[in-house]
Amino acid sequence: MQANPMFGFSTSLQNSFHRIFLAYLIFAVGEATVSGQDKKDADAIYDKMVKTLQKAKTASWKSEYTIESRGRARKSSYQIELQKPNFFRVISKYDDGKSGGIMVGDGKDVWVYWPEGRPMYGFSDEPDLAVRKKQYFRLNWPQSKRSISHRTNMLARMSMLVVEPSIFHGYRDNMDASLDSSKYLRTEKIGDHECDVILRSFLKGQRTRTLWISTSDHLPRKLIQKISASREITTTEIWSDVQVNGKIDKKHFVWQPPKSWSRWYLPKASRSLVKAGKQAPEFKLAGLDGRDLQLSKFRDKVVWLCIWRLG
């Protein structure tokens, strides 16, 4: 073994150091390159999904739907059919297989009806199930101006969907304006589909969406949304039977209520307001500074309540 007079190390040992340093340099450069491409790759994958929906003439899928909060989970499922320019149908079911409601977009209006009876909205709602079975909801539905996802809370134990179906009709997901980071995580197989997994974060992490997007048809197979506020709410969807440009019967987008049915309207907030001259009910809330605020402590003063939701 020959020693190097400058450092006192053998030539072979120095060569080993050089190889180790070179390997570290390649690793570091590779890591930096991946980190720099995270947002670009994740955004490109998501944009491809959006364009796939926007370019399709028809699209449909089935989804298992679970929403969890405070240790409790509500399960249901839905099937959705979409057709240009402004047609759609969503069929929802409870986890026991009973109908949770059907939503039909006929190109002009959206209709919602409940074969098993409309769910009750608050304690002052119609108590008679027989009456609620013969009620329907109707709303004007201009193309690309309204969100299907914002109406799925009228269906079986559901809240909003993780991916906005109205993207198909030209609507823009209103959460896009609050996107603060996008990251490619890994490749993972869901069923028979190889999927790119991306993480999208909104409002500094108050809401995150993890999407498993198929590399073959560029549409999701699994979706998880987490909302972190005063409590965490997790929504999970598992998609199956995903089809693009398949044939859909036009009759699926037509519905009219029977003559004996009555139109139902969402309850107005004004109906729940305390009447003038009546005493407001006591309540206690946490203030922005973390201290409790009790309404009775402000008696004989004007109290202005500003209520909003982030995420």
Phi and psi in degrees as GROMACS dihedral restraints (atoms count N, CA, C in turn):
[ dihedral_restraints ]
;  ai    aj    ak    al  type     phi  dphi    fc
    3     4     5     6     1   -94.9    20    10
    4     5     6     7     1   129.0    20    10
    6     7     8     9     1   -86.8    20    10
    7     8     9    10     1   147.0    20    10
    9    10    11    12     1   -88.6    20    10
   10    11    12    13     1   122.4    20    10
   12    13    14    15     1   -66.0    20    10
   13    14    15    16     1   -21.6    20    10
   15    16    17    18     1   -76.4    20    10
   16    17    18    19     1   -42.6    20    10
   18    19    20    21     1  -111.1    20    10
   19    20    21    22     1   -13.0    20    10
   21    22    23    24     1    80.3    20    10
   22    23    24    25     1     6.3    20    10
   24    25    26    27     1  -100.1    20    10
   25    26    27    28     1   152.2    20    10
   27    28    29    30     1   -69.2    20    10
   28    29    30    31     1   156.5    20    10
   30    31    32    33     1   -61.9    20    10
   31    32    33    34     1   -40.6    20    10
   33    34    35    36     1   -65.3    20    10
   34    35    36    37     1   -36.7    20    10
   36    37    38    39     1   -67.8    20    10
   37    38    39    40     1   -39.4    20    10
   39    40    41    42     1   -63.9    20    10
   40    41    42    43     1   -38.0    20    10
   42    43    44    45     1   -63.0    20    10
   43    44    45    46     1   -37.1    20    10
   45    46    47    48     1   -63.8    20    10
   46    47    48    49     1   -44.1    20    10
   48    49    50    51     1   -58.8    20    10
   49    50    51    52     1   -41.7    20    10
   51    52    53    54     1   -63.3    20    10
   52    53    54    55     1   -41.8    20    10
   54    55    56    57     1   -65.2    20    10
   55    56    57    58     1   -41.4    20    10
   57    58    59    60     1   -63.3    20    10
   58    59    60    61     1   -43.8    20    10
   60    61    62    63     1   -64.5    20    10
   61    62    63    64     1   -41.1    20    10
   63    64    65    66     1   -64.2    20    10
   64    65    66    67     1   -41.7    20    10
   66    67    68    69     1   -62.6    20    10
   67    68    69    70     1   -41.4    20    10
   69    70    71    72     1   -64.3    20    10
   70    71    72    73     1   -40.6    20    10
   72    73    74    75     1   -63.3    20    10
   73    74    75    76     1   -42.8    20    10
   75    76    77    78     1   -63.9    20    10
   76    77    78    79     1   -42.5    20    10
   78    79    80    81     1   -61.8    20    10
   79    80    81    82     1   -45.2    20    10
   81    82    83    84     1   -64.5    20    10
   82    83    84    85     1   -43.3    20    10
   84    85    86    87     1   -64.7    20    10
   85    86    87    88     1   -41.3    20    10
   87    88    89    90     1   -62.1    20    10
   88    89    90    91     1   -42.5    20    10
   90    91    92    93     1   -62.6    20    10
   91    92    93    94     1   -42.8    20    10
   93    94    95    96     1   -63.6    20    10
   94    95    96    97     1   -39.3    20    10
   96    97    98    99     1   -64.8    20    10
   97    98    99   100     1   -45.0    20    10
   99   100   101   102     1   -61.8    20    10
  100   101   102   103     1   -44.4    20    10
  102   103   104   105     1   -61.1    20    10
  103   104   105   106     1   -39.9    20    10
  105   106   107   108     1   -69.3    20    10
  106   107   108   109     1   -23.8    20    10
  108   109   110   111     1   -96.8    20    10
  109   110   111   112     1    -5.0    20    10
  111   112   113   114     1   -50.0    20    10
  112   113   114   115     1   -57.6    20    10
  114   115   116   117     1   -65.7    20    10
  115   116   117   118     1   -41.8    20    10
  117   118   119   120     1   -62.6    20    10
  118   119   120   121     1   -46.9    20    10
  120   121   122   123     1   -65.2    20    10
  121   122   123   124     1   -46.5    20    10
  123   124   125   126     1   -63.2    20    10
  124   125   126   127     1   -42.9    20    10
  126   127   128   129     1   -65.0    20    10
  127   128   129   130     1   -39.3    20    10
  129   130   131   132     1   -64.4    20    10
  130   131   132   133     1   -39.6    20    10
  132   133   134   135     1   -66.1    20    10
  133   134   135   136     1   -43.9    20    10
  135   136   137   138     1   -66.1    20    10
  136   137   138   139     1   -43.4    20    10
  138   139   140   141     1   -62.4    20    10
  139   140   141   142     1   -35.2    20    10
  141   142   143   144     1   -65.0    20    10
  142   143   144   145     1   -38.5    20    10
  144   145   146   147     1   -61.6    20    10
  145   146   147   148     1   -46.6    20    10
  147   148   149   150     1   -61.3    20    10
  148   149   150   151     1   -46.1    20    10
  150   151   152   153     1   -65.5    20    10
  151   152   153   154     1   -34.4    20    10
  153   154   155   156     1   -61.9    20    10
  154   155   156   157     1   -42.8    20    10
  156   157   158   159     1   -68.5    20    10
  157   158   159   160     1   -41.8    20    10
  159   160   161   162     1   -67.4    20    10
  160   161   162   163     1   -33.6    20    10
  162   163   164   165     1   -84.7    20    10
  163   164   165   166     1   -18.9    20    10
  165   166   167   168     1   -69.4    20    10
  166   167   168   169     1   146.6    20    10
  168   169   170   171     1   -83.9    20    10
  169   170   171   172     1   -34.9    20    10
  171   172   173   174     1  -141.3    20    10
  172   173   174   175     1   157.9    20    10
  174   175   176   177     1  -154.2    20    10
  175   176   177   178     1   148.4    20    10
  177   178   179   180     1  -155.7    20    10
  178   179   180   181     1   153.1    20    10
  180   181   182   183     1  -163.2    20    10
  181   182   183   184     1   163.5    20    10
  183   184   185   186     1  -112.9    20    10
  184   185   186   187     1   151.2    20    10
  186   187   188   189     1  -146.1    20    10
  187   188   189   190     1   134.7    20    10
  189   190   191   192     1   -80.4    20    10
  190   191   192   193     1   141.5    20    10
  192   193   194   195     1  -133.1    20    10
  193   194   195   196     1   123.2    20    10
  195   196   197   198     1  -132.0    20    10
  196   197   198   199     1   130.8    20    10
  198   199   200   201     1  -122.3    20    10
  199   200   201   202     1   128.3    20    10
  201   202   203   204     1  -123.8    20    10
  202   203   204   205     1   140.0    20    10
  204   205   206   207     1  -162.9    20    10
  205   206   207   208     1   138.7    20    10
  207   208   209   210     1    53.3    20    10
  208   209   210   211     1    39.9    20    10
  210   211   212   213     1    78.5    20    10
  211   212   213   214     1     3.5    20    10
  213   214   215   216     1  -115.6    20    10
  214   215   216   217     1   144.1    20    10
  216   217   218   219     1  -125.6    20    10
  217   218   219   220     1   136.8    20    10
  219   220   221   222     1  -113.1    20    10
  220   221   222   223     1   126.2    20    10
  222   223   224   225     1  -114.6    20    10
  223   224   225   226     1   143.6    20    10
  225   226   227   228     1  -158.2    20    10
  226   227   228   229     1  -170.4    20    10
  228   229   230   231     1  -152.9    20    10
  229   230   231   232     1   161.8    20    10
  231   232   233   234     1  -149.1    20    10
  232   233   234   235     1   157.7    20    10
  234   235   236   237     1  -127.5    20    10
  235   236   237   238     1   132.0    20    10
  237   238   239   240     1  -126.2    20    10
  238   239   240   241     1   141.7    20    10
  240   241   242   243     1  -129.2    20    10
  241   242   243   244     1   133.7    20    10
  243   244   245   246     1  -128.6    20    10
  244   245   246   247     1   139.9    20    10
  246   247   248   249     1  -146.3    20    10
  247   248   249   250     1   140.2    20    10
  249   250   251   252     1   -70.5    20    10
  250   251   252   253     1   150.8    20    10
  252   253   254   255     1   -86.9    20    10
  253   254   255   256     1   -24.4    20    10
  255   256   257   258     1  -153.8    20    10
  256   257   258   259     1    41.4    20    10
  258   259   260   261     1  -114.9    20    10
  259   260   261   262     1   146.3    20    10
  261   262   263   264     1  -163.5    20    10
  262   263   264   265     1   160.9    20    10
  264   265   266   267     1  -147.9    20    10
  265   266   267   268     1   134.5    20    10
  267   268   269   270     1  -125.0    20    10
  268   269   270   271     1   122.4    20    10
  270   271   272   273     1  -111.1    20    10
  271   272   273   274     1   121.9    20    10
  273   274   275   276     1  -113.1    20    10
  274   275   276   277     1   152.1    20    10
  276   277   278   279     1  -138.7    20    10
  277   278   279   280     1   145.8    20    10
  279   280   281   282     1   -73.5    20    10
  280   281   282   283     1   169.0    20    10
  282   283   284   285     1   -67.2    20    10
  283   284   285   286     1   -14.4    20    10
  285   286   287   288     1   -90.8    20    10
  286   287   288   289     1     4.5    20    10
  288   289   290   291     1    92.9    20    10
  289   290   291   292     1    -9.5    20    10
  291   292   293   294     1   -74.5    20    10
  292   293   294   295     1   151.2    20    10
  294   295   296   297     1   -64.4    20    10
  295   296   297   298     1   134.2    20    10
  297   298   299   300     1  -105.7    20    10
  298   299   300   301     1     6.7    20    10
  300   301   302   303     1   123.0    20    10
  301   302   303   304     1   154.5    20    10
  303   304   305   306     1  -129.8    20    10
  304   305   306   307     1   134.9    20    10
  306   307   308   309     1  -118.3    20    10
  307   308   309   310     1   127.1    20    10
  309   310   311   312     1  -125.8    20    10
  310   311   312   313     1   125.0    20    10
  312   313   314   315     1  -104.8    20    10
  313   314   315   316     1   113.0    20    10
  315   316   317   318     1   -95.0    20    10
  316   317   318   319     1    12.5    20    10
  318   319   320   321     1   101.0    20    10
  319   320   321   322     1   -22.3    20    10
  321   322   323   324     1  -123.2    20    10
  322   323   324   325     1   -45.6    20    10
  324   325   326   327     1  -127.6    20    10
  325   326   327   328     1   162.7    20    10
  327   328   329   330     1  -110.4    20    10
  328   329   330   331     1   138.2    20    10
  330   331   332   333     1  -120.1    20    10
  331   332   333   334     1   136.4    20    10
  333   334   335   336     1  -127.4    20    10
  334   335   336   337     1   131.0    20    10
  336   337   338   339     1  -142.6    20    10
  337   338   339   340     1   162.0    20    10
  339   340   341   342     1  -131.7    20    10
  340   341   342   343     1    96.4    20    10
  342   343   344   345     1   -57.0    20    10
  343   344   345   346     1   -29.1    20    10
  345   346   347   348     1   -95.7    20    10
  346   347   348   349     1     3.4    20    10
  348   349   350   351     1   107.5    20    10
  349   350   351   352     1   134.8    20    10
  351   352   353   354     1   -65.1    20    10
  352   353   354   355     1   135.3    20    10
  354   355   356   357     1   -61.5    20    10
  355   356   357   358     1   149.4    20    10
  357   358   359   360     1   -77.5    20    10
  358   359   360   361     1   142.0    20    10
  360   361   362   363     1  -111.5    20    10
  361   362   363   364     1    90.7    20    10
  363   364   365   366     1    84.4    20    10
  364   365   366   367     1   169.7    20    10
  366   367   368   369     1   -73.8    20    10
  367   368   369   370     1   -21.5    20    10
  369   370   371   372     1   -90.5    20    10
  370   371   372   373     1     6.6    20    10
  372   373   374   375     1   -75.7    20    10
  373   374   375   376     1   169.2    20    10
  375   376   377   378     1   -59.1    20    10
  376   377   378   379     1   118.0    20    10
  378   379   380   381     1   -80.2    20    10
  379   380   381   382     1   -19.1    20    10
  381   382   383   384     1   -81.4    20    10
  382   383   384   385     1   113.1    20    10
  384   385   386   387     1   -62.9    20    10
  385   386   387   388     1   -35.9    20    10
  387   388   389   390     1   -60.8    20    10
  388   389   390   391     1   -36.8    20    10
  390   391   392   393     1   -68.8    20    10
  391   392   393   394     1   -43.3    20    10
  393   394   395   396     1   -69.0    20    10
  394   395   396   397     1   -20.9    20    10
  396   397   398   399     1   -71.7    20    10
  397   398   399   400     1   -19.5    20    10
  399   400   401   402     1  -112.5    20    10
  400   401   402   403     1    34.0    20    10
  402   403   404   405     1  -118.2    20    10
  403   404   405   406     1   153.0    20    10
  405   406   407   408     1  -142.6    20    10
  406   407   408   409     1   159.5    20    10
  408   409   410   411     1  -115.5    20    10
  409   410   411   412     1   141.0    20    10
  411   412   413   414     1  -137.5    20    10
  412   413   414   415     1   139.5    20    10
  414   415   416   417     1  -149.7    20    10
  415   416   417   418     1   136.1    20    10
  417   418   419   420     1   -61.3    20    10
  418   419   420   421     1   139.9    20    10
  420   421   422   423     1  -132.9    20    10
  421   422   423   424     1    78.4    20    10
  423   424   425   426     1   -66.9    20    10
  424   425   426   427     1   142.2    20    10
  426   427   428   429     1   -60.2    20    10
  427   428   429   430     1   134.6    20    10
  429   430   431   432     1    64.8    20    10
  430   431   432   433     1    10.0    20    10
  432   433   434   435     1  -107.4    20    10
  433   434   435   436     1   -14.2    20    10
  435   436   437   438     1  -128.0    20    10
  436   437   438   439     1   159.4    20    10
  438   439   440   441     1  -108.4    20    10
  439   440   441   442     1   123.7    20    10
  441   442   443   444     1   -62.3    20    10
  442   443   444   445     1   -41.9    20    10
  444   445   446   447     1   -60.9    20    10
  445   446   447   448     1   -31.8    20    10
  447   448   449   450     1   -73.0    20    10
  448   449   450   451     1    -8.4    20    10
  450   451   452   453     1  -111.5    20    10
  451   452   453   454     1    -8.1    20    10
  453   454   455   456     1   -70.3    20    10
  454   455   456   457     1    -9.7    20    10
  456   457   458   459     1   -71.2    20    10
  457   458   459   460     1    -5.4    20    10
  459   460   461   462     1   -87.8    20    10
  460   461   462   463     1    -3.5    20    10
  462   463   464   465     1  -106.8    20    10
  463   464   465   466     1  -177.9    20    10
  465   466   467   468     1   -52.6    20    10
  466   467   468   469     1   102.7    20    10
  468   469   470   471     1    48.9    20    10
  469   470   471   472     1    30.2    20    10
  471   472   473   474     1  -109.6    20    10
  472   473   474   475     1   157.0    20    10
  474   475   476   477     1  -115.5    20    10
  475   476   477   478     1  -146.7    20    10
  477   478   479   480     1   -73.0    20    10
  478   479   480   481     1   154.2    20    10
  480   481   482   483     1   -82.3    20    10
  481   482   483   484     1   156.1    20    10
  483   484   485   486     1   -70.7    20    10
  484   485   486   487     1   -44.6    20    10
  486   487   488   489     1  -106.0    20    10
  487   488   489   490     1   132.3    20    10
  489   490   491   492     1   -73.0    20    10
  490   491   492   493     1   111.2    20    10
  492   493   494   495     1   -62.8    20    10
  493   494   495   496     1   -28.0    20    10
  495   496   497   498     1   -68.1    20    10
  496   497   498   499     1    -6.9    20    10
  498   499   500   501     1   -54.2    20    10
  499   500   501   502     1   -36.3    20    10
  501   502   503   504     1   -56.3    20    10
  502   503   504   505     1   -36.1    20    10
  504   505   506   507     1   -94.5    20    10
  505   506   507   508     1     8.1    20    10
  507   508   509   510     1    99.9    20    10
  508   509   510   511     1     1.6    20    10
  510   511   512   513     1   -76.0    20    10
  511   512   513   514     1   145.8    20    10
  513   514   515   516     1  -102.6    20    10
  514   515   516   517     1   129.4    20    10
  516   517   518   519     1   -58.1    20    10
  517   518   519   520     1   121.8    20    10
  519   520   521   522     1   -69.6    20    10
  520   521   522   523     1   -10.8    20    10
  522   523   524   525     1   -78.9    20    10
  523   524   525   526     1   -16.0    20    10
  525   526   527   528     1   -58.6    20    10
  526   527   528   529     1   -33.4    20    10
  528   529   530   531     1   -67.8    20    10
  529   530   531   532     1   -18.5    20    10
  531   532   533   534     1  -105.1    20    10
  532   533   534   535     1    11.0    20    10
  534   535   536   537     1   -67.9    20    10
  535   536   537   538     1   127.0    20    10
  537   538   539   540     1  -116.6    20    10
  538   539   540   541     1   -14.8    20    10
  540   541   542   543     1  -160.5    20    10
  541   542   543   544     1   154.0    20    10
  543   544   545   546     1  -145.0    20    10
  544   545   546   547     1   130.1    20    10
  546   547   548   549     1  -140.4    20    10
  547   548   549   550     1   136.3    20    10
  549   550   551   552     1   -82.8    20    10
  550   551   552   553     1   128.2    20    10
  552   553   554   555     1   -99.6    20    10
  553   554   555   556     1   -54.5    20    10
  555   556   557   558     1  -174.0    20    10
  556   557   558   559     1   178.6    20    10
  558   559   560   561     1  -108.4    20    10
  559   560   561   562     1   135.3    20    10
  561   562   563   564     1  -147.8    20    10
  562   563   564   565     1   146.5    20    10
  564   565   566   567     1   -93.7    20    10
  565   566   567   568     1   129.6    20    10
  567   568   569   570     1  -119.1    20    10
  568   569   570   571     1   109.5    20    10
  570   571   572   573     1    63.3    20    10
  571   572   573   574     1  -126.5    20    10
  573   574   575   576     1   -92.7    20    10
  574   575   576   577     1     5.1    20    10
  576   577   578   579     1  -109.0    20    10
  577   578   579   580     1   128.6    20    10
  579   580   581   582     1   -77.5    20    10
  580   581   582   583     1   126.3    20    10
  582   583   584   585     1  -124.0    20    10
  583   584   585   586     1   142.1    20    10
  585   586   587   588     1   -86.3    20    10
  586   587   588   589     1   128.3    20    10
  588   589   590   591     1  -101.4    20    10
  589   590   591   592     1   121.7    20    10
  591   592   593   594     1  -124.9    20    10
  592   593   594   595     1   151.7    20    10
  594   595   596   597     1  -119.7    20    10
  595   596   597   598     1   125.2    20    10
  597   598   599   600     1  -117.0    20    10
  598   599   600   601     1   128.8    20    10
  600   601   602   603     1  -116.0    20    10
  601   602   603   604     1   137.5    20    10
  603   604   605   606     1  -125.4    20    10
  604   605   606   607     1   147.7    20    10
  606   607   608   609     1    52.0    20    10
  607   608   609   610     1    48.6    20    10
  609   610   611   612     1    56.3    20    10
  610   611   612   613     1    42.0    20    10
  612   613   614   615     1    88.3    20    10
  613   614   615   616     1     0.5    20    10
  615   616   617   618     1   -63.8    20    10
  616   617   618   619     1   -28.5    20    10
  618   619   620   621     1  -135.4    20    10
  619   620   621   622     1   131.7    20    10
  621   622   623   624     1  -128.5    20    10
  622   623   624   625     1   148.4    20    10
  624   625   626   627     1  -130.2    20    10
  625   626   627   628     1   123.7    20    10
  627   628   629   630     1  -107.3    20    10
  628   629   630   631     1   124.4    20    10
  630   631   632   633     1  -120.8    20    10
  631   632   633   634     1   132.2    20    10
  633   634   635   636     1  -101.1    20    10
  634   635   636   637     1   101.5    20    10
  636   637   638   639     1  -105.4    20    10
  637   638   639   640     1   123.4    20    10
  639   640   641   642     1   -60.8    20    10
  640   641   642   643     1   135.8    20    10
  642   643   644   645     1   -78.3    20    10
  643   644   645   646     1   -11.1    20    10
  645   646   647   648     1   -90.0    20    10
  646   647   648   649     1   -48.9    20    10
  648   649   650   651     1  -113.7    20    10
  649   650   651   652     1     0.1    20    10
  651   652   653   654     1    65.2    20    10
  652   653   654   655     1    26.2    20    10
  654   655   656   657     1  -120.9    20    10
  655   656   657   658     1   153.7    20    10
  657   658   659   660     1   -68.5    20    10
  658   659   660   661     1   155.5    20    10
  660   661   662   663     1  -122.3    20    10
  661   662   663   664     1   -19.2    20    10
  663   664   665   666     1  -148.8    20    10
  664   665   666   667     1   142.8    20    10
  666   667   668   669     1  -144.7    20    10
  667   668   669   670     1   134.7    20    10
  669   670   671   672     1  -131.6    20    10
  670   671   672   673     1   125.6    20    10
  672   673   674   675     1  -116.8    20    10
  673   674   675   676     1   134.6    20    10
  675   676   677   678     1  -123.6    20    10
  676   677   678   679     1   128.3    20    10
  678   679   680   681     1  -111.6    20    10
  679   680   681   682     1   122.5    20    10
  681   682   683   684     1  -113.9    20    10
  682   683   684   685     1   102.0    20    10
  684   685   686   687     1  -130.8    20    10
  685   686   687   688     1  -128.0    20    10
  687   688   689   690     1   -66.5    20    10
  688   689   690   691     1   -23.7    20    10
  690   691   692   693     1  -145.5    20    10
  691   692   693   694     1   156.4    20    10
  693   694   695   696     1   -90.9    20    10
  694   695   696   697     1   133.8    20    10
  696   697   698   699     1  -122.5    20    10
  697   698   699   700     1   123.4    20    10
  699   700   701   702     1  -117.1    20    10
  700   701   702   703     1   127.1    20    10
  702   703   704   705     1  -114.9    20    10
  703   704   705   706     1   129.5    20    10
  705   706   707   708     1  -123.9    20    10
  706   707   708   709     1   132.4    20    10
  708   709   710   711     1  -124.4    20    10
  709   710   711   712     1   138.0    20    10
  711   712   713   714     1  -120.4    20    10
  712   713   714   715     1   112.3    20    10
  714   715   716   717     1   -88.8    20    10
  715   716   717   718     1   148.3    20    10
  717   718   719   720     1  -148.7    20    10
  718   719   720   721     1   168.9    20    10
  720   721   722   723     1    49.7    20    10
  721   722   723   724     1    46.2    20    10
  723   724   725   726     1   -79.0    20    10
  724   725   726   727     1   126.8    20    10
  726   727   728   729     1  -134.9    20    10
  727   728   729   730     1   141.2    20    10
  729   730   731   732     1  -124.1    20    10
  730   731   732   733     1   132.5    20    10
  732   733   734   735     1    62.3    20    10
  733   734   735   736     1    29.6    20    10
  735   736   737   738     1   -84.3    20    10
  736   737   738   739     1   167.7    20    10
  738   739   740   741     1   -83.1    20    10
  739   740   741   742     1   130.6    20    10
  741   742   743   744     1  -125.4    20    10
  742   743   744   745     1   131.7    20    10
  744   745   746   747     1   -64.4    20    10
  745   746   747   748     1   126.9    20    10
  747   748   749   750     1   -62.6    20    10
  748   749   750   751     1   -22.2    20    10
  750   751   752   753     1   -64.9    20    10
  751   752   753   754     1   -20.5    20    10
  753   754   755   756     1   -66.5    20    10
  754   755   756   757     1   -18.8    20    10
  756   757   758   759     1  -106.2    20    10
  757   758   759   760     1    22.1    20    10
  759   760   761   762     1  -126.0    20    10
  760   761   762   763     1   129.3    20    10
  762   763   764   765     1  -156.2    20    10
  763   764   765   766     1   139.8    20    10
  765   766   767   768     1  -136.7    20    10
  766   767   768   769     1   140.2    20    10
  768   769   770   771     1   -73.2    20    10
  769   770   771   772     1   144.6    20    10
  771   772   773   774     1   -59.6    20    10
  772   773   774   775     1   154.7    20    10
  774   775   776   777     1   -61.1    20    10
  775   776   777   778     1   -29.6    20    10
  777   778   779   780     1   -80.5    20    10
  778   779   780   781     1    -5.9    20    10
  780   781   782   783     1   -84.2    20    10
  781   782   783   784     1   157.9    20    10
  783   784   785   786     1  -119.7    20    10
  784   785   786   787     1   148.0    20    10
  786   787   788   789     1   -78.6    20    10
  787   788   789   790     1   134.2    20    10
  789   790   791   792     1  -111.0    20    10
  790   791   792   793     1   141.4    20    10
  792   793   794   795     1  -115.9    20    10
  793   794   795   796     1   144.2    20    10
  795   796   797   798     1   -59.1    20    10
  796   797   798   799     1   137.9    20    10
  798   799   800   801     1   -62.9    20    10
  799   800   801   802     1   138.1    20    10
  801   802   803   804     1   -84.3    20    10
  802   803   804   805     1   145.3    20    10
  804   805   806   807     1   -60.5    20    10
  805   806   807   808     1   -30.4    20    10
  807   808   809   810     1   -62.0    20    10
  808   809   810   811     1   -25.4    20    10
  810   811   812   813     1   -68.2    20    10
  811   812   813   814     1   -23.3    20    10
  813   814   815   816     1   -98.7    20    10
  814   815   816   817     1    -1.4    20    10
  816   817   818   819     1   -72.1    20    10
  817   818   819   820     1   148.5    20    10
  819   820   821   822     1   -69.7    20    10
  820   821   822   823     1   132.1    20    10
  822   823   824   825     1   -69.4    20    10
  823   824   825   826     1   149.5    20    10
  825   826   827   828     1   -55.8    20    10
  826   827   828   829     1   133.3    20    10
  828   829   830   831     1    91.4    20    10
  829   830   831   832     1   -12.6    20    10
  831   832   833   834     1   -89.4    20    10
  832   833   834   835     1   150.8    20    10
  834   835   836   837     1   -77.6    20    10
  835   836   837   838     1   132.9    20    10
  837   838   839   840     1   -71.4    20    10
  838   839   840   841     1   144.2    20    10
  840   841   842   843     1   -68.0    20    10
  841   842   843   844     1   146.7    20    10
  843   844   845   846     1   -69.4    20    10
  844   845   846   847     1   142.5    20    10
  846   847   848   849     1  -154.3    20    10
  847   848   849   850     1   161.4    20    10
  849   850   851   852     1  -132.6    20    10
  850   851   852   853     1   130.3    20    10
  852   853   854   855     1  -132.1    20    10
  853   854   855   856     1   157.0    20    10
  855   856   857   858     1   -83.1    20    10
  856   857   858   859     1   128.6    20    10
  858   859   860   861     1   -80.9    20    10
  859   860   861   862     1   173.7    20    10
  861   862   863   864     1   -63.2    20    10
  862   863   864   865     1   -25.4    20    10
  864   865   866   867     1   -88.1    20    10
  865   866   867   868     1     4.0    20    10
  867   868   869   870     1    90.9    20    10
  868   869   870   871     1   -12.4    20    10
  870   871   872   873     1   -86.0    20    10
  871   872   873   874     1   150.3    20    10
  873   874   875   876     1   -73.5    20    10
  874   875   876   877     1   138.7    20    10
  876   877   878   879     1  -114.2    20    10
  877   878   879   880     1   126.1    20    10
  879   880   881   882     1  -114.6    20    10
  880   881   882   883     1   128.1    20    10
  882   883   884   885     1   -58.0    20    10
  883   884   885   886     1   -40.6    20    10
  885   886   887   888     1   -63.4    20    10
  886   887   888   889     1   -19.7    20    10
  888   889   890   891     1   -72.0    20    10
  889   890   891   892     1   -13.2    20    10
  891   892   893   894     1  -109.1    20    10
  892   893   894   895     1    20.9    20    10
  894   895   896   897     1   -57.7    20    10
  895   896   897   898     1   140.6    20    10
  897   898   899   900     1    72.1    20    10
  898   899   900   901     1    10.9    20    10
  900   901   902   903     1  -119.4    20    10
  901   902   903   904     1   157.2    20    10
  903   904   905   906     1   -79.4    20    10
  904   905   906   907     1   127.3    20    10
  906   907   908   909     1  -116.1    20    10
  907   908   909   910     1   124.8    20    10
  909   910   911   912     1  -108.6    20    10
  910   911   912   913     1   118.1    20    10
  912   913   914   915     1   -99.5    20    10
  913   914   915   916     1   123.4    20    10
  915   916   917   918     1  -116.4    20    10
  916   917   918   919     1   111.6    20    10
  918   919   920   921     1  -114.1    20    10
  919   920   921   922     1   128.8    20    10
  921   922   923   924     1  -144.9    20    10
  922   923   924   925     1   167.4    20    10
  924   925   926   927     1  -130.7    20    10
  925   926   927   928     1   136.5    20    10
  927   928   929   930     1  -112.8    20    10
  928   929   930   931     1   140.0    20    10
